[in-house]
Amino acid sequence: MPFRQAIDTIGLVNSGDDAFAIDAILRHHGLVASWRQLQPTGIANRIYATDDVVIRVALDDAEALSDARTEWVAAPVAHAAGVLTPRLIAADHSRRLIATPYSIWERVHGEALGQFARRAPVPQSTWQTIGRELARLHTEVRDCPDPHGWLEAHGPDDPREALTVLARVGRLETQTVRSLEAWMSRLERQLAGTAPVRFVHGDLHEMNLMCRSDGALAALIDWGDAGWGDPTLDFAALPVDSMTIALEAYEEIAPDILGDGVEARILWARLTGALERMTMDPRRDGKLKELMRFVAGPPPRWDAFAASIV
């Protein structure tokens, strides 16, 4: 039976039939090659790869499907601007070859920076490169066609909402709640009135950064939260001890992009993210502890700022 007819006869392929489906996808796009399943670094996709391409199959979940569509819009624009990110080769949400949308990407060989960091120090030059790539993203991407409204619109977050939840259910000690409330009150006074709006990745943590075997940056990946928002958001999920290196490299080539109140806006976003993690699972308190340690003993750039909020 011809391949196309076979697909039409069988219909949708569910996740249990991935071996057949991945072969079908590769044939359909003229990319016949041996492949293997990879361990995903996120929770929204199943990942398969040949030597040359990566196939990302979205999970059948509303958030995963939304993320898939967002990155189909965002990543090609970032790639065209020269940002280090894989090229999108194909995207399909017809569900004819497999039961959920999939996309095919140029393969960047390497590993997540977070995995590398578990066994070796990340070179300072890598964080500097990350800062320069963010500067390129924020300055070069001025337009991103989005006819279906798939991009994210990142509005101002408020960490007090998550703190209220955690305090109400007793997941934070009373003294910690009071300290954080005082932080927020002093931080809010330092926030810029209107933050600039730029095209942002939106979720730039260690597992969304790919590196080579020596730790050098290979790519920014997973654009499922990309869209328009405050450019300091792209520093808010970097490891707290490394974000200053990236920030200073950024400012060397894009000194006027971030606007006023940079430190306050970054800390406000970091605090929001740390507390929101705990509302999902109180055991996920590592980011909050990391942030509190950072403010208690900040690097030189942050000395005066930290003193103003504690």
C-alpha positions in Angstrom: 0.0 0.0 0.0 1.5 3.5 -0.8 2.6 5.5 2.2 0.1 8.3 1.8 -2.8 5.8 1.4 -1.6 3.9 4.5 -1.7 7.1 6.6 -5.2 7.9 5.3 -6.4 4.4 6.1 -4.9 4.2 9.6 -5.8 7.8 10.6 -4.5 9.4 13.8 -1.5 7.8 15.5 -1.6 8.1 19.3 1.5 8.4 21.6 1.7 4.7 22.0 2.5 4.4 18.3 5.3 7.0 18.2 7.7 4.6 16.5 5.4 4.5 13.5 4.5 8.2 13.7 8.1 9.5 13.8 9.0 7.4 10.8 5.9 8.8 9.0 6.8 12.4 9.9 10.4 12.0 8.7 9.2 10.4 5.4 6.6 13.1 4.9 9.3 15.8 5.1 11.9 13.9 3.1 14.1 13.4 6.1 14.3 9.6 6.2 17.0 8.7 8.8 17.5 6.7 11.9 16.3 8.4 15.1 16.1 8.0 18.8 14.0 9.4 21.6 15.8 12.1 23.8 15.1 12.9 27.4 13.2 16.2 27.4 14.4 19.1 29.5 10.9 20.5 29.8 7.4 19.1 30.4 5.5 20.1 27.3 7.0 17.8 24.6 8.2 14.4 23.7 11.6 14.8 21.9 13.1 12.7 19.1 16.2 13.3 17.1 18.2 12.2 14.1 21.8 13.4 13.6 20.5 16.6 11.9 17.0 17.4 13.2 14.9 17.4 16.4 11.2 16.5 16.3 9.2 18.0 19.2 5.8 16.4 19.7 3.5 18.5 21.9 1.7 16.8 24.7 -2.1 16.7 24.5 -2.5 19.5 27.1 -3.8 23.0 26.6 -0.7 24.7 27.9 1.7 22.5 26.0 -0.3 23.1 22.8 -0.3 26.9 23.4 3.5 26.8 24.0 4.1 24.9 20.8 2.2 27.5 18.7 4.0 30.4 20.5 7.4 29.1 19.6 6.4 28.5 16.0 5.8 32.2 15.8 8.7 33.5 18.0 11.7 31.3 17.2 11.9 32.0 13.4 11.9 35.7 14.1 14.7 35.4 16.7 16.7 33.2 14.3 16.2 35.7 11.5 17.6 38.4 13.8 20.8 36.4 14.2 20.0 35.1 17.7 21.6 31.8 18.5 18.6 29.5 18.3 17.7 26.5 16.1 16.1 27.0 12.8 12.4 25.9 12.5 12.2 23.5 9.5 8.5 22.5 9.7 5.5 22.8 12.0 2.2 20.9 11.6 -1.0 21.1 13.7 -3.2 19.1 11.3 -3.0 15.9 13.4 -2.8 13.7 10.3 0.4 12.0 11.1 0.3 12.1 14.9 -2.4 13.0 17.4 -0.9 16.2 18.5 1.0 19.1 16.8 4.7 18.6 16.1 7.6 20.6 14.8 10.9 19.9 13.2 14.0 21.9 14.1 17.6 22.0 13.1 19.6 20.0 15.7 22.1 21.8 17.9 24.3 19.2 19.5 25.0 19.8 23.1 23.2 19.6 26.5 21.2 21.9 28.7 23.4 24.4 30.6 21.8 23.3 33.8 23.0 19.7 33.2 26.5 20.9 32.5 26.6 23.0 35.6 25.9 20.0 37.8 29.4 18.6 37.0 31.5 21.6 36.1 31.6 25.4 36.5 30.0 27.3 33.7 32.6 29.7 32.1 32.1 33.4 32.7 32.3 33.9 29.0 29.2 31.8 28.6 27.2 34.2 30.7 28.6 37.1 28.8 27.6 35.5 25.5 24.1 35.0 26.9 23.9 38.7 27.8 25.0 39.7 24.3 22.4 37.4 22.7 19.7 38.9 24.8 20.8 42.4 23.7 20.6 41.2 20.1 17.1 39.8 20.7 15.9 43.0 22.4 17.4 45.4 19.9 17.0 43.5 16.6 13.5 42.1 16.8 11.2 45.1 16.3 8.3 43.2 14.7 6.9 39.7 14.9 3.8 38.9 12.7 1.2 37.1 14.9 -2.1 36.8 13.0 -3.5 34.3 15.4 -2.5 35.9 18.6 -0.2 33.1 19.7 2.5 35.3 21.3 2.5 36.0 25.1 1.7 39.5 26.4 3.8 39.8 29.6 2.1 42.3 31.9 3.5 43.4 35.3 3.5 40.7 37.9 2.8 41.1 41.6 4.6 38.8 44.1 2.1 39.9 46.8 -0.6 37.7 45.3 1.5 34.5 45.8 2.8 35.7 49.2 -0.8 36.1 50.4 -1.6 32.5 49.3 1.5 31.1 51.0 0.8 33.1 54.2 -2.9 32.0 54.3 -2.0 28.3 54.1 0.9 28.5 56.5 3.6 27.6 54.0 6.0 30.4 55.2 7.0 31.3 58.7 5.4 34.5 60.0 8.8 36.3 60.3 9.6 35.4 56.6 6.3 36.8 55.5 6.9 40.0 57.3 10.4 40.4 55.9 9.1 39.8 52.4 6.3 42.3 52.8 8.9 44.9 53.9 11.0 44.0 50.8 8.1 44.4 48.5 7.0 47.8 50.0 10.5 49.2 49.6 11.0 47.6 46.1 7.7 49.0 44.8 8.9 52.5 45.5 11.9 51.9 43.2 10.0 50.4 40.3 10.1 52.5 37.1 6.8 54.1 36.3 6.6 52.5 32.9 8.9 49.7 31.9 10.1 49.5 28.2 8.5 46.9 26.1 10.7 44.6 23.9 10.4 41.1 22.4 11.4 38.7 25.1 12.1 35.0 25.4 10.1 34.9 28.6 11.5 31.8 30.2 15.3 31.9 30.1 16.4 29.5 32.7 19.4 27.0 32.7 17.4 24.2 31.0 16.4 26.5 28.1 20.1 27.2 27.3 22.1 24.7 25.3 25.9 24.5 25.6 28.8 22.7 24.0 31.0 20.2 25.7 33.2 23.0 27.0 30.3 25.0 28.4 30.2 27.5 25.6 26.7 28.7 24.6 25.2 26.9 21.7 21.6 28.1 21.6 18.6 29.6 23.3 15.7 27.1 23.1 12.0 26.6 24.0 10.3 29.8 23.0 6.9 28.8 24.3 6.6 31.9 26.6 8.0 34.4 24.1 6.2 37.7 23.3 6.3 41.3 24.3 7.2 42.6 27.7 9.7 44.2 30.1 13.2 43.1 28.8 14.4 42.6 32.4 12.2 39.5 32.5 14.9 37.7 30.5 17.3 38.1 33.4 14.8 37.0 36.1 15.2 33.2 35.7 19.0 33.1 35.1 21.0 31.7 38.1 21.1 34.5 40.6 24.9 34.4 41.0 25.5 34.7 37.2 22.8 37.1 36.1 25.0 40.1 36.9 27.7 38.9 34.5 25.1 38.6 31.7 23.5 41.9 32.6 26.8 43.8 32.4 27.7 42.2 29.1 24.3 43.2 27.8 24.7 46.8 28.9 28.1 47.1 27.2 26.4 46.8 23.8 22.8 47.9 24.6 23.2 50.5 27.4 19.9 52.3 26.9 17.5 49.5 26.4 16.5 48.3 29.9 15.4 51.7 31.2 15.3 52.9 34.8 15.1 50.8 38.0 16.7 47.8 36.4 17.7 46.1 39.7 14.3 46.7 41.3 12.5 45.3 38.3 14.7 42.2 38.1 14.3 41.5 41.8 10.5 42.1 41.6 10.2 39.5 38.8 12.5 37.0 40.6 10.5 37.3 43.8 7.3 36.7 41.9 8.6 33.6 40.2 10.1 32.2 43.4 6.9 32.6 45.4 4.7 31.3 42.5 6.8 28.1 42.4 6.0 27.6 46.1 2.3 28.0 45.6 2.5 25.0 43.2 4.7 22.9 45.6 5.9 24.3 49.0 9.0 22.1 48.7 10.2 24.2 45.7 11.6 26.9 48.0 15.2 26.8 46.5 14.7 29.9 44.4 13.4 31.9 47.3 16.3 30.8 49.6 18.7 31.6 46.7 17.3 35.1 46.3 17.3 35.9 50.0 21.0 34.7 50.3 21.8 36.9 47.3 20.3 40.0 48.9 22.0 39.3 52.2 25.4 39.1 50.5 25.2 40.8 47.0 27.9 41.4 44.5 29.3 45.0 44.3 26.8 46.2 41.7 23.9 45.4 44.0 25.3 46.6 47.3 23.6 49.9 47.5 20.4 48.5 46.1 20.2 45.6 48.5 20.9 47.9 51.4 17.9 50.0 50.4 15.4 47.2 50.6 16.4 45.1 53.6 
